[in-house]
Amino acid sequence: MASDSANDRIKRNGLFVRYTKYAANISTGNLFKLTNSKGYAVKPISTLQYLRLANFSNPACDRQIYKLIKQNSFRSIIEFGLEDGNRCISMLKVAQKYAGSMSIRYTGVDSFDARSETQSNLPLIQIHRKLQEIEAKTQLVPGNIASSIPRIANSHVRTDMIVISAGFDPAALENSWFYFPRMLHASSVVLVQKMANGPFEVMNRHQIEKITESNSGTRRRAA
């Protein structure tokens, strides 16, 4: 296991980082071995378990996400708004099953311990422990869209899928589209949910770029 001092060195800028198999010592660039919290590799879900997620899981809107991950073998995911914390586990299990031997990367952005009283409770340490059961590189970022995207955009290039749950500030998202193209590649998708348990609008990189161009033109005219 990594020493406490080594773990401290990979926690910076308010980001809570964990690597299931290996972690990088920032000061040297070397990799050091970590273990699963229970000391063994977690088996991928079965085909039957995937079919249950993709066709019968609740809320029904999440089934669309699981199908997209399988169809495209997505391996890198950013999620804004973790809901009750269960969807991210299911997403990673599906990705793990269909990624073959390729590694999985997940970043979750949420208010966590700073959630409002109207939201369900989701302590950061609780979801961190859940993620320890998944064979993936995971990162938890406390904050919202406005505060987090400028911090993570440059370190999350070529992300396959970005999921934005309902409850976001529309103005904050509008002002943040500028950062999205640098996080995407030609086959990336961005899923935006405008109301709780509602369907996700699926957007590609070309559509995002058109939004950013339009926003830039609006800002120039206003100036």
ABEGO torsion letter per residue (X at the ends): XBBAAAAAAABBGGBBBBBAABBBBAAAGBBBBBBBAAGBBBBBBBAAAAAAAAAABOBAAAAAAAAAAAAAGBABBBBBEAEAGAAAAAAAAAAAAAAEABBBBBBBBBAEAABBAABBBBBAAAAAAAAAABBBBBBBBBEBAAAAAAAAAAAABGBABBBBBBGBBAAAAAAAAAAAAAABBAABBBBBBABBGBBBBBBBAAAAAAAAAAAAAAAAAAX
